[in-house]
């Protein structure tokens, strides 16, 4: 049997929604984008929101709206997808990496105090693998050091901490609608804030330095970071499916927990108290992870490694020259452990019971169960 790591859950409904754009002769950003934005804000609970072409540019827009730029530093978890840090670099600022915890690989604030200096302007908690950081602790840390907070909630749509949606705790939150995210528009991002001034900056930044199209007077320098109604049409259909998607991901997670939780050599993430876990992918930790992945591939199952630590990324080697002490690997044992021992299992909504059973049987066979 062949079990891919991921397959998007799209079909006839999305196709018909796209066709409606052509029938109405409106394909660029327009009424469907406006409606999709309103629906997202209603779900998330933020006051304002703007779209971006992707999650990376959503982070970039958020950072720029917070006036982060050259000379500034932003604290970023060492264990995350690289876009969390490259967005800081794009804004002209410097990412400063901090360790994550072992329970759920969220930002570890007990390791962050010594990183703060007069250049530090913001902290970026990243809600990893469909759960969420301890945002009470993040808020306390930010208040203590007078920092702005930008939440990378790319994989946390529908995820709450103490009943509040991810992305709404800080000054700005960002989401991604890439093909493998909880809902997809193919590519796409969304930036939310409840700060009116930051919202105004976001509008200018994403629309060529003007609030609305139709004027050729541009008060500020901006960019074309709009989306299309074709993407929004897909997004509206996907958003209507969100309860089903979450329910399906929960069922997949529970199946893996019950079946693989019996294997001593395997462990799962433990979300923070009162934190949701809507798995972007179900991540596990296992002894001999590379050998297991090779075994699974030979049996037709496609696993995936977890994120490579940012302090080890070749493209960030220049940071070692700036601050070699902060870039030492012994500062990041949990980040390294996650990469060396972790993998994500197929967790997409269309995964069948037969496929889940096969994935588990392959892993059980490796351990002789």
C-alpha positions, 0 to 999 in steps of 0.5 A: 500500500502507498500512503503519502505524507499529505494530500489536499482535501479539495474537490467539486465544491472548490472547482465550482467556487472557482467557476463562479469567479469566471462566470461573474468575471471577477478574478482579482481581489474583490467581493469574495476576498472581502467576504472570506476576510470577514468570515476568518475574522469572525472565527479568529476573533480579531478586529482587523485582517489583511491577506498576503500572498503566502505565510512568509509575506504575512509575517513580513507584513506584520513585522513591517507594520510593527516598525521592525527594521534594520538595527532591530532584533526579534527573538525566534524559536530555534525549532520552526520552519525557516520562514519564521526567521527569514521574514525577520531578515527580509524586514532588515532585522536580525533573528535571535534564536532561542531554545524550545521545550521538550514537551511540545517544542514551543518557545522556552522563555526560561532561556530567553532573558539573556537574549534581550538587549537594547536592540530587541524589539519583538518576540515571535512565538511559533505555534508548532504542529497544531498546538500553541505556546503558553501565551500567558508566559509570552505575555508576561515576558513581553511586558517584562522586557517591553517587547512587541509580540508577533504570533506565527500561527501558520499551522494553528487555525482553529487552535485555542489557548484557554478559549482564545484563538491563536494569533490574537494574544499578541500585537499581530498574528499571522496564518498560512493557507499553503496546500498542507495547512488546515485549510488551503487556498493553494498559497495564501496568508492572513495577518490579524491585529486589533490595533487600528494603527497597525492595521492602517500600516498593513493596508498601505504596505500590501497595496502599493502604499495606498489604502484603496485601489483606484488612486494613483497617489501613494502616500507611503512606499508599499508593495503588491501583496494582494490575493485573488478572488479565485483563492478566496473562493477556494478558501470560503469552501475550505473554511466551511469544511473546517469543523469536518477537518478538525474532527477528522484530524482529531480522529486521526490523532486519537487513532495514532495515540491509542495504537502507537502509544503502546510502543515504549520507544515512541512518544507524542507531544504533550500540549500545554495545559488548556491548549488545543491540539489540532495536528497540522501533522501528528508528530512523534518522537522515536528511538532510531528515527532515521532507521524507522523512516527508512523502513517506512519508506520501503513499505510505501509509507511516506514519513517526514522529518521535523524541522532542522534547527535554525542555528544550524541552517547554512543560510544563517551562518552569518549570525555566528560571526555576529554572536558566536556564543548565542549560536552554539549547539549546546544552547539548543539540545531540545531543538536538536533532539526534535530534529534527530528523533522526530517525524511526522506521520500522514495526517491529512483529512482524507486519510482512510481507516485502512491507510491509518491501520497500515501506517501503524502496522508498519511501525509496529512491525519495525518494533516487532509488535 
